[in-house]
């Protein structure tokens, strides 16, 4: 990441969607405040729920694998995505 790119917290503060792509059970055990839960396995069928493609998305999961998958799907759909990997990176 280059120095001039906004950090993920700044992106969310500016209106980016914070997306937790873990399972609902994992989400309910704990999540980043104001994150929306949309499990990666449901993302293709629920992509319309993400909103307009001009709104940036910050995505995370437990360890980084699912967020990477979600980021690829979202990028292919035309979204600007910042994958922060594990929730602990928040």
PyMOL commands that set and color helices and strands:
alter all, ss='L'
color gray80, all
select helices_A, chain A and resi 8-13+24-29+40-50+65-76+87-89
alter helices_A, ss='H'
color red, helices_A
select strands_A, chain A and resi 17-20+36-37+57-61+81-86
alter strands_A, ss='S'
color yellow, strands_A
deselect
rebuild
show_as cartoon
